[in-house]
Amino acid sequence: ISICSRLKNSSKLPIWIKPNAGLPEFINGKTVYRSTPGQFVQHIPGMIKAGADFIGGCCGTSPEFIREMVKILK
């Protein structure tokens, strides 16, 4: 959220935030993201308040994460 705020304060361009599903962990040779869609969306209101114009999902997210985000945004 602080990165979003700093970007918004530094630019007049739209801010696009695509967070990961938490911090990656390397387990048994694989990269794993442990955040659930419910945990992920708890940060969405803060990103909007910090100035995000577009929000998506990056590493570790899936369509389920985006569906939960849509519920929060409605």
C-alpha positions in Angstrom: 0.0 0.0 0.0 2.9 2.4 0.8 4.3 1.8 -2.7 1.0 2.6 -4.3 0.8 5.8 -2.3 4.3 6.8 -3.3 3.6 6.1 -6.9 0.4 8.2 -6.8 2.3 11.1 -5.2 5.0 10.9 -7.8 2.9 10.8 -11.0 -0.2 12.1 -12.6 -0.5 8.8 -14.6 -3.0 6.1 -13.7 -1.6 3.7 -11.1 -1.9 0.0 -11.8 -1.2 -2.4 -8.9 -0.8 -6.2 -9.4 0.1 -7.7 -6.1 1.3 -11.3 -5.5 -0.7 -13.7 -3.3 1.7 -12.9 -0.5 5.4 -13.5 -0.2 6.8 -16.4 -2.1 8.3 -19.4 -0.3 10.5 -22.0 -1.9 9.3 -25.4 -0.7 10.5 -28.8 -2.0 11.8 -27.1 -5.1 8.7 -25.2 -5.9 7.6 -21.6 -5.4 4.5 -21.5 -3.1 2.2 -18.6 -2.3 0.2 -19.3 0.9 -2.2 -16.4 0.9 -5.9 -17.3 0.3 -8.2 -15.2 -1.8 -9.9 -13.9 1.4 -6.6 -12.8 2.8 -5.6 -11.2 -0.5 -8.7 -9.0 -0.8 -8.3 -7.6 2.7 -5.7 -5.2 1.2 -7.9 -4.0 -1.7 -9.6 -1.1 0.1 -6.2 0.2 1.3 -4.9 0.1 -2.2 -7.8 2.1 -3.5 -7.5 4.6 -0.7 -3.7 4.9 -1.5 -4.6 5.8 -5.1 -4.7 2.7 -7.2 -6.7 3.2 -10.4 -6.4 -0.4 -11.6 -5.9 -3.5 -9.5 -5.1 -7.0 -10.7 -3.3 -10.0 -9.4 0.2 -11.4 -10.2 2.2 -14.3 -9.0 0.2 -16.9 -7.0 -3.2 -15.5 -7.8 -5.9 -17.2 -9.8 -9.3 -16.4 -11.2 -10.7 -17.2 -7.7 -8.6 -14.3 -6.3 -10.1 -11.9 -9.0 -13.6 -13.1 -8.3 -13.2 -12.3 -4.6 -11.8 -8.9 -5.5 -14.9 -8.2 -7.7 -17.1 -9.0 -4.7 -15.2 -6.5 -2.5 -15.4 -3.8 -5.2 -19.2 -4.1 -5.7 
